[in-house]
Amino acid sequence: MHIRVETRIGHGGIEMPLRFFFDGRKVAVAENLDRWPGPSDCYFKVKGDDGNLYIVRLDENRAEWDLVLFQSASAEGSVP
């Protein structure tokens, strides 16, 4: 799912998600949990200010962001 993302420049000049928008919702990034690069993209695992976990992907060639994974805070621990 394509999303709109506002970013900030983090340590080492890396573009980091600050907040993102989808389905009429605005989610601020409360914590950047992990980051890993791919061949032409970069993935970020973040905790939103809503308590949910998200994985978002930046396609660096097209400068487009996608929501890859969403996990509700209420669902945490419910899946083995």
C-alpha positions as CSV (number, residue, x, y, z in Angstrom):
1,M,0.0,0.0,0.0
2,H,1.5,3.4,-1.0
3,I,1.7,5.9,1.8
4,R,2.8,9.5,2.2
5,V,5.7,9.9,4.5
6,E,7.3,13.0,6.1
7,T,11.0,12.4,6.9
8,R,13.9,13.8,8.7
9,I,17.6,13.3,8.1
10,G,19.0,10.9,10.7
11,H,22.5,9.9,11.7
12,G,24.8,9.5,8.8
13,G,22.5,11.5,6.5
14,I,20.0,8.7,6.2
15,E,16.4,9.7,5.4
16,M,14.2,8.4,8.3
17,P,10.4,8.4,8.6
18,L,9.0,11.0,11.0
19,R,5.3,10.5,10.3
20,F,3.1,8.8,7.7
21,F,-0.4,9.0,6.3
22,F,-2.7,6.3,5.0
23,D,-6.5,5.7,5.0
24,G,-7.1,9.1,6.5
25,R,-4.9,8.4,9.4
26,K,-1.8,10.2,10.6
27,V,0.8,8.2,12.6
28,A,3.8,9.8,14.1
29,V,6.9,7.6,14.6
30,A,7.4,7.2,18.3
31,E,10.5,5.0,18.0
32,N,12.7,3.7,15.1
33,L,13.2,0.1,16.1
34,D,15.3,-1.3,13.1
35,R,16.4,-0.5,9.6
36,W,17.8,-2.6,6.9
37,P,18.8,-1.8,3.3
38,G,17.8,-3.8,0.2
39,P,19.4,-3.5,-3.3
40,S,17.3,-0.4,-4.3
41,D,15.2,0.2,-1.2
42,C,15.4,0.5,2.6
43,Y,13.1,-0.9,5.2
44,F,12.2,0.6,8.6
45,K,10.5,-1.1,11.5
46,V,8.9,1.6,13.6
47,K,6.5,2.0,16.6
48,G,3.8,4.5,16.0
49,D,2.4,6.9,18.5
50,D,-0.7,4.7,18.4
51,G,1.4,1.9,20.0
52,N,1.2,-0.2,16.8
53,L,4.2,-1.7,14.9
54,Y,4.8,-0.9,11.2
55,I,7.3,-1.8,8.6
56,V,7.6,0.8,5.9
57,R,9.7,0.6,2.7
58,L,11.4,3.4,0.8
59,D,11.9,2.6,-2.9
60,E,15.0,4.8,-3.4
61,N,14.8,4.7,-7.2
62,R,11.2,6.0,-7.4
63,A,11.3,7.9,-4.1
64,E,8.0,6.2,-3.1
65,W,7.0,4.7,0.3
66,D,4.9,1.6,1.0
67,L,3.4,0.2,4.1
68,V,4.6,-3.4,4.2
69,L,3.4,-4.7,7.5
70,F,1.1,-3.5,10.3
71,Q,0.7,-5.2,13.7
72,S,-1.9,-3.9,16.1
73,A,-0.6,-3.4,19.7
74,S,-3.7,-5.3,20.9
75,A,-2.6,-8.3,18.8
76,E,0.9,-8.4,20.2
77,G,1.6,-11.8,21.8
78,S,-1.5,-13.4,20.2
79,V,0.5,-15.0,17.5
80,P,3.1,-17.6,18.5
